[in-house]
Amino acid sequence: MRMLIILPLLFFVNSSQAGDLEEFEAYKQKEKAEFRAYTEKMQQEWKDYLADIKKNFGSTELTSDKKWVGYAKNNKSKVSLDYDKGVVTVEFVADEKNKAERIKEVKKLLQEQAKEVNPFSQEPMLTENIPLDKIKLDTVKPKGAGGQEGEKVYSLTIPLNEDRQENNEIQIAESVRDATEKYKVSYDLAMAIIKTESNFNIGAGSKKGALDIRDPAAFESNPWGLMQVVPQRSGRGGWKRAKKQDRMPTAEELLNPKLNLEIGVAYLAVLQDSYFNGVKDDKKREMLMISAYHESPEKVFGVFSAKGKKEEAVAAINKLTQEEVKDRLSGKKGANASGQYVAKVEKERSNYRVEEDEKIELENIAKKIVKKPELLATVNEWLGTPYRLGSNSRSAIDCSGFTMNVYSQTYKMKLPRTSDSQYKSYGGATVDSRERQEGDLIYFKTVNSGNPVSHVGVWLDGRHFAHASSSKGVIISDFNESPYWRNRYVGANRPLK
């Protein structure tokens, strides 16, 4: 009797499931068809867009890792910033009748793009490194034929601001220090990778050429953004470490410079703590991390293990010297891409820390120019100390912490804690630039914080000052040779009466 009851019930359930499956399959096919139609439409729009640009300018130039390119809506005007060459180029297509109209378009394009704010400096992202006063569009020259019949391409190329490199480094340094401290990764390693990957271009696209991010295959396997994060590899690994979610970041997320920075640094932490944690020597581990960031950890394991196994590779690495590991990564002293990349990043690291030989050189400079023995001893004692906002210790210090300690140790005088309060407490800019003396405080405005100043240092002689630089640490800088500091100088005052 039970069989008679159960069998019809089973038949009913199976029939219902079959109907649901058929309905679900039909839904999937419909969704697939709609998605395919959408993708084809997007791809065609992208092809038309590229074709229109090529028709107007004779070639297709798009944003890449070290270049930012923007077009007006009609694709007749464009602006490109080349961060490696250090130039900005303005171009437009016009005939004699509409030349004036095109000039207005380019100006409008600059104005529109300038509204986007650099999240690190709070300044207009596009224009903070462009000498706008030098862009006089009525002086543009014909470049050659292009566009419709009778049109020409007009072009104007001028140098970017001479302090752009130092500006970009200093603006981003604070956020890099935050991220590297959070994930326990070397600050100078992260800065050197950013310099090598994008040259601090916060609008960076793909290193392999600007790709249509609507193409999933192209998006997943190519690098994006400030740290040139590859979505499927470093993106996924970094996102999992940073956000505790196992997924790839989207294009929008990767082109957010602060988020890109965190994902990239988090991935360096994954390489350090998971893939190469068994490597005992810090120097060797960081060389491996650099190579793996450029290639992949699996490829690095393959260099040291025939089977590409982590355990075998790590055991072999621990038996080798630093130089032997370096030779292996470069293909036995060859010039392969991975070896060149490691060498380039290692070379750049010295720009973001004070090496021992540089410290000795700075000490010698101080010895020649500083008259007061107590000031000389204090400056030399702090040289090379890493920068950290809010810190006031031997392990890390910020700019106002440094000046506060200089005055405490040298002059037995207590200064207020912040650069802004030091500036205001001693009357603002009360010392003329021609009257500056050893021990005077000099002030700069480096970020748009709302305060009159954001950085402070100690004047040493007619051209040098000691300070805690956010990108490098406590150093001595030459005021006359550095356009960055000259351009942001606010004034000086004298706490000593």
C-alpha positions in Angstrom: 0.0 0.0 0.0 2.9 2.3 0.8 4.3 1.7 -2.7 1.1 3.0 -4.3 1.3 6.2 -2.3 5.1 6.9 -2.7 5.5 6.2 -6.4 3.0 8.8 -7.6 4.6 11.3 -5.2 8.1 10.5 -6.6 6.7 10.9 -10.1 5.2 14.2 -9.2 8.5 15.6 -7.7 10.6 14.4 -10.7 8.1 15.9 -13.1 8.2 19.2 -11.2 12.0 19.2 -11.1 12.2 18.5 -14.8 9.8 21.4 -15.5 11.9 23.7 -13.3 15.1 22.6 -15.1 13.6 23.3 -18.5 12.4 26.7 -17.4 15.8 27.5 -15.8 17.6 26.3 -19.0 15.3 28.5 -21.1 16.0 31.4 -18.8 19.8 30.8 -19.1 19.6 30.7 -22.8 17.7 33.9 -22.9 20.1 35.6 -20.6 23.0 34.3 -22.6 21.5 35.6 -25.8 20.8 39.0 -24.2 24.3 39.2 -22.8 25.8 38.2 -26.1 23.8 40.9 -27.9 24.9 43.5 -25.3 28.5 42.5 -25.6 28.4 42.6 -29.4 26.8 46.1 -29.2 29.5 47.3 -26.8 32.3 45.8 -28.9 30.9 47.5 -32.0 30.6 50.8 -30.2 34.2 50.4 -29.1 35.4 49.7 -32.7 33.5 52.7 -34.0 35.1 54.9 -31.3 38.6 53.7 -32.2 37.9 54.1 -35.9 36.6 57.7 -35.4 39.7 58.6 -33.4 42.0 57.1 -36.1 40.1 58.9 -38.8 40.6 62.3 -37.0 44.1 62.0 -35.8 45.7 59.4 -38.1 46.4 57.0 -35.1 44.8 55.7 -32.0 46.3 56.9 -28.8 44.7 55.8 -25.5 45.5 56.0 -21.8 48.2 53.5 -20.8 50.5 52.8 -17.8 52.6 56.0 -18.0 50.4 58.2 -20.2 47.0 59.8 -19.7 44.9 60.6 -22.8 41.5 62.3 -22.9 39.2 63.2 -25.8 36.4 65.7 -26.2 33.0 64.1 -26.8 33.1 64.6 -30.6 36.6 63.0 -30.7 38.0 66.1 -32.4 40.2 67.4 -29.5 42.5 65.6 -27.1 45.0 66.2 -24.3 47.7 63.7 -23.4 50.2 63.7 -20.5 53.3 61.7 -20.9 54.7 61.0 -17.4 58.0 59.4 -18.7 58.8 62.2 -21.3 57.5 64.9 -19.0 55.3 66.7 -21.6 51.7 67.5 -22.1 50.4 67.6 -25.7 47.2 69.4 -26.8 45.8 68.4 -30.3 42.7 69.1 -32.3 41.4 68.6 -35.8 40.0 71.6 -37.6 39.8 73.5 -40.9 40.3 77.2 -41.1 36.6 78.0 -40.4 36.2 76.0 -37.1 39.7 76.4 -35.7 38.5 78.9 -33.1 35.7 76.5 -32.1 38.2 73.7 -31.6 40.4 75.9 -29.4 37.4 76.5 -27.2 36.8 72.7 -27.1 40.3 72.0 -25.9 40.0 74.6 -23.2 36.7 73.2 -22.1 38.2 69.7 -22.1 41.0 70.8 -19.8 38.5 72.6 -17.5 36.2 69.5 -17.3 39.1 67.1 -16.6 40.5 69.5 -14.0 37.4 69.0 -11.9 38.6 65.5 -11.0 40.5 65.8 -7.8 43.7 63.9 -7.0 42.7 62.0 -3.8 46.2 62.3 -2.4 46.7 66.0 -2.7 43.1 67.3 -3.1 44.3 69.3 -6.1 42.8 69.0 -9.6 44.2 65.7 -10.9 44.9 66.7 -14.5 46.2 70.2 -14.0 48.4 70.0 -10.9 51.4 69.1 -13.0 50.6 71.2 -16.1 51.9 74.8 -16.4 48.6 76.2 -17.6 50.0 79.7 -18.1 52.1 78.2 -20.9 49.2 76.7 -22.8 48.4 79.4 -25.3 46.3 77.6 -27.8 46.4 80.4 -30.4 50.1 79.4 -30.9 49.4 75.8 -31.9 51.1 74.6 -35.1 49.7 72.4 -37.9 50.9 68.8 -37.5 49.7 67.3 -40.7 46.6 66.0 -42.6 43.8 64.3 -40.7 40.1 64.2 -40.2 37.7 65.1 -43.0 38.7 66.6 -46.3 40.4 70.0 -45.8 41.1 69.5 -42.1 44.4 69.5 -40.3 45.7 68.3 -37.0 47.0 71.2 -34.9 49.3 70.4 -32.0 51.1 72.1 -29.0 53.6 70.3 -26.8 55.0 71.8 -23.6 57.0 70.5 -20.6 55.1 69.5 -17.5 56.0 71.3 -14.3 59.6 70.6 -13.6 58.8 69.5 -10.0 56.2 66.9 -11.1 58.2 63.9 -10.1 58.9 65.0 -6.6 55.4 66.3 -6.3 53.9 63.0 -7.3 56.1 61.1 -5.0 55.5 63.3 -2.0 51.7 63.4 -2.6 51.4 59.6 -2.5 54.0 58.8 0.1 51.7 59.2 3.1 49.1 56.7 1.7 51.9 54.3 0.8 53.3 54.5 4.3 49.8 53.8 5.7 49.3 50.7 3.5 52.8 49.3 4.0 52.5 49.7 7.8 49.1 48.0 7.8 50.4 45.0 5.8 53.9 45.0 7.2 55.6 45.4 3.8 58.7 47.5 3.1 57.8 51.1 2.2 60.6 51.7 -0.2 59.8 48.4 -2.0 56.2 49.5 -2.6 57.3 53.0 -3.7 59.9 51.5 -6.1 57.3 49.2 -7.7 54.9 52.1 -8.2 57.6 54.2 -9.8 58.6 51.3 -12.1 55.0 50.3 -13.0 53.3 53.6 -13.5 55.7 56.5 -12.6 53.1 57.7 -10.1 50.4 58.1 -12.9 47.3 57.8 -10.8 45.2 57.6 -13.9 47.2 54.7 -15.3 45.6 52.2 -17.7 47.1 49.0 -18.9 50.8 48.6 -19.5 50.1 46.5 -22.6 48.1 49.2 -24.2 44.7 50.6 -23.4 42.2 47.8 -23.7 38.4 47.7 -23.7 37.6 46.9 -20.1 34.2 45.5 -21.4 36.1 42.5 -22.8 36.4 40.1 -19.7 39.3 38.2 -21.2 41.3 41.3 -21.9 40.5 42.8 -18.5 41.3 39.7 -16.3 44.8 39.2 -17.6 46.2 42.7 -18.1 47.5 45.1 -15.5 45.6 48.2 -14.4 46.0 51.3 -12.3 48.7 52.9 -10.2 50.3 49.6 -9.2 49.4 47.9 -12.5 47.4 45.2 -10.7 46.4 42.2 -12.8 42.8 41.4 -11.8 42.9 37.6 -11.9 46.2 37.3 -10.1 47.4 40.1 -7.9 43.9 41.7 -7.9 42.2 38.6 -6.6 45.0 37.8 -4.1 45.2 41.4 -2.9 41.4 41.8 -2.6 41.1 38.6 -0.6 43.8 39.8 1.8 42.4 43.3 2.1 38.7 42.7 2.0 38.3 39.1 3.1 36.4 38.3 -0.1 37.5 35.8 -2.8 36.7 37.8 -6.0 38.4 39.9 -8.6 38.3 43.7 -8.3 36.3 45.5 -11.0 37.8 47.9 -13.4 36.2 50.8 -11.5 37.8 49.6 -8.3 41.2 49.2 -9.9 41.1 52.7 -11.4 40.5 54.1 -7.9 44.1 55.1 -7.0 43.8 54.7 -3.3 42.0 51.3 -3.6 44.5 50.2 -6.3 47.3 51.1 -3.9 45.9 49.0 -1.0 45.2 46.0 -3.3 48.7 46.1 -4.7 50.4 46.4 -1.3 48.1 43.7 0.2 49.2 41.4 -2.6 52.9 42.1 -1.8 52.0 41.0 1.8 50.5 37.7 0.3 53.8 37.1 -1.5 55.8 37.8 1.6 53.6 36.0 4.2 52.3 33.0 2.2 54.4 32.2 -0.9 57.9 33.1 0.3 57.5 33.0 4.1 59.9 30.1 4.3 62.8 32.1 2.8 65.0 33.0 5.8 67.0 35.9 4.3 65.0 39.2 4.0 67.0 40.4 1.0 66.4 37.2 -0.9 62.7 37.1 0.0 62.2 40.7 -1.3 64.0 39.9 -4.6 61.6 37.0 -5.0 58.6 39.1 -4.2 59.6 41.7 -6.8 60.1 39.0 -9.5 56.7 37.3 -8.5 54.9 40.6 -8.7 56.1 41.0 -12.2 55.6 37.4 -13.3 53.9 35.1 -10.8 55.0 33.1 -7.7 54.6 29.9 -9.6 57.0 31.0 -12.3 59.5 32.0 -9.6 59.2 28.6 -7.9 59.9 27.1 -11.4 63.3 28.8 -11.5 64.5 27.0 -8.4 62.5 23.7 -8.6 62.2 21.4 -11.7 58.7 20.6 -10.7 57.8 24.1 -9.6 57.0 23.1 -6.1 57.1 25.6 -3.3 58.8 23.4 -0.7 61.6 22.4 -3.1 62.1 25.9 -4.4 62.3 27.4 -0.9 64.8 24.8 0.3 67.0 25.5 -2.7 66.7 29.3 -2.2 67.8 29.0 1.4 71.0 27.2 0.3 71.9 29.9 -2.2 73.7 33.3 -1.6 71.9 36.5 -2.4 74.0 36.9 -5.5 73.2 33.4 -6.7 69.5 34.0 -6.3 69.8 37.3 -8.2 71.7 35.4 -11.0 69.0 32.7 -11.2 66.2 35.3 -11.4 68.0 37.1 -14.2 68.6 33.9 -16.2 72.2 33.2 -15.1 73.4 36.7 -15.5 71.4 37.1 -18.7 69.0 40.0 -19.5 65.6 38.4 -19.4 62.5 40.6 -18.5 62.2 39.3 -15.0 65.9 40.0 -14.2 65.7 43.5 -15.7 62.6 44.2 -13.7 64.1 43.1 -10.4 67.3 45.2 -11.1 65.2 48.3 -11.9 63.0 48.1 -8.8 66.1 47.5 -6.6 67.8 50.5 -8.1 64.7 52.7 -7.5 64.4 51.7 -3.8 67.4 53.9 -2.9 65.2 57.0 -3.8 62.9 56.2 -1.0 65.3 55.5 1.9 68.5 57.0 3.1 71.3 54.6 2.3 74.4 54.4 4.6 76.7 56.1 2.0 74.1 58.8 1.4 73.9 59.4 5.2 77.7 59.8 5.4 77.5 62.3 2.5 74.8 64.3 4.2 76.8 64.3 7.5 79.7 65.7 5.6 77.5 68.5 4.1 76.2 69.3 7.6 79.8 69.4 9.0 80.7 72.0 6.4 77.7 74.3 6.7 76.4 74.1 10.3 78.2 76.4 12.8 76.6 75.5 16.1 78.0 72.2 17.4 74.9 71.2 19.2 72.8 71.7 16.0 75.2 69.7 14.0 75.1 66.8 16.5 71.3 66.8 16.6 70.8 66.9 12.8 73.4 64.1 12.2 71.7 62.1 15.0 68.3 62.2 13.2 69.5 61.8 9.5 68.0 58.8 7.8 65.2 58.4 10.3 62.1 57.2 8.4 59.1 59.5 8.1 55.7 58.7 9.8 52.9 61.1 10.3 52.2 61.6 14.0 55.3 59.8 15.1 58.0 61.2 17.4 60.6 58.5 18.1 63.9 57.2 16.9 62.2 54.7 14.7 60.0 57.2 12.8 59.2 60.9 13.0 57.2 63.5 11.1 58.3 67.0 10.1 57.1 69.0 13.1 58.3 66.2 15.4 61.8 66.6 13.9 61.9 70.4 14.4 60.5 70.0 17.9 63.3 67.6 18.8 65.9 69.8 17.1 64.9 72.8 19.3 64.6 70.6 22.4 68.0 69.1 22.0 69.9 72.1 20.6 68.3 75.1 22.1 66.6 73.6 25.2 63.3 75.1 23.9 59.9 73.5 23.6 58.0 74.1 20.4 54.3 73.4 19.7 53.6 69.9 18.2 52.4 70.7 14.6 53.8 72.7 11.7 50.7 74.8 11.6 50.9 75.7 15.4 54.7 76.4 15.1 53.9 78.7 12.2 51.2 80.6 14.1 52.9 80.7 17.4 55.9 82.6 16.1 54.0 85.1 14.0 53.7 83.4 10.6 56.2 84.5 7.9 58.1 87.1 9.9 61.6 86.6 8.6 62.4 87.9 5.1 64.0 85.3 2.8 67.1 87.4 2.6 67.5 87.5 6.4 67.1 83.7 7.1 69.6 82.5 9.7 70.8 79.1 11.0 68.1 77.6 13.2 65.2 79.5 11.7 62.0 77.5 10.9 61.0 77.5 7.2 57.5 76.5 6.1 55.8 75.1 3.0 52.3 74.3 1.8 52.5 70.9 0.2 48.8 69.8 0.4 45.5 71.5 0.2 44.6 71.0 3.9 42.9 74.3 4.7 45.9 75.3 6.9 48.4 78.0 5.8 51.3 75.5 6.0 51.7 71.7 6.0 55.5 71.2 6.2 58.3 72.6 8.3 62.1 72.3 8.3 65.2 73.9 10.0 67.3 76.4 8.0 71.0 75.6 8.0 72.8 78.1 5.8 72.3 80.2 2.6 70.6 77.3 0.7 70.3 74.1 2.8 67.6 73.0 5.2 67.1 69.8 7.3 63.6 68.2 7.4 61.7 65.0 7.6 60.6 64.4 4.1 57.4 62.3 3.7 58.9 60.4 0.8 62.3 59.6 2.2 62.8 60.5 5.8 65.1 63.0 7.6 67.4 64.5 5.0 69.2 67.8 4.1 67.7 69.4 0.9 69.1 72.2 -1.3 66.4 74.9 -1.5 68.0 76.5 -4.5 68.1 73.3 -6.5 64.7 71.9 -5.7 61.8 73.6 -7.6 59.4 71.5 -5.5 60.3 73.3 -2.3 60.8 76.7 -3.9 57.4 76.6 -5.5 55.7 75.7 -2.2 57.6 77.9 0.1 55.4 80.0 2.4 58.0 81.8 4.7 60.2 81.6 7.7 60.1 82.6 11.4 62.5 82.7 14.3 61.4 81.1 17.6 64.8 82.1 19.1 64.8 85.7 20.4 
